[in-house]
Amino acid sequence: MSRIDILLFDGVEELDAVGPWEIFSAWCQNHPQDGWAVRMISPDGGPVACAKGLAVAAHAGLDDLDGTGVLVHPGGIGTRALMRDERHLDWVRAARETVPLLASVCTGSLVYAAAGLLRGKRATTHWGSLDLLAETDPTIAVDRESRWVDEGGIVTSAGVSAGIDMALHLLTRLTSSERAEEVRRYVDYAPEGGRRPR
């Protein structure tokens, strides 16, 4: 069984975490035969206070990444402190050594940049933080247009709702475009404001 871990922290943007959760949990619950599970993790394994006041519980702490195939680092106002938190940055760097695929939503990419994980890569973030991403690491080729950017071992996405699009892309990578389309229809999601899926 492989696992997707979505990081929670105080000040996390709610939809950054819960949007991908919806996609991945719908997939895992409806297709256990695919061999994946998803969980929320937090620094101490306890609940966090999100950016807009929602309290969200975690399933586990940060100390167990055995079996983690994908780590998703959401954004939110809390990332500003995490960008300067050497302990957190060291944890992110260590995760990069053991987790095959890292992803970020919104300003989660700022933390990856501060940890040096985006050096020389193409990446994106929330439109309001594109300049900060470039300032954090001038070697990054900042993509100001894409909803998500896939650099192989690291995938970054634009702000908030873009995490849903990125999660569907990751689902395509992990399984197939047919499975991703099935999940998209199940959650009744129409990207880019298009017509509802039928």
Helices and strands as residue ranges (DSSP letters): E 2-7, H 14-30, G 32-34, E 36-41, E 48-49, E 55-56, E 68-73, H 79-82, H 86-98, E 101-104, H 108-114, E 122-123, G 127-129, H 130-136, E 141-142, E 148-150, E 154-157, H 162-174, H 177-186, G 191-193
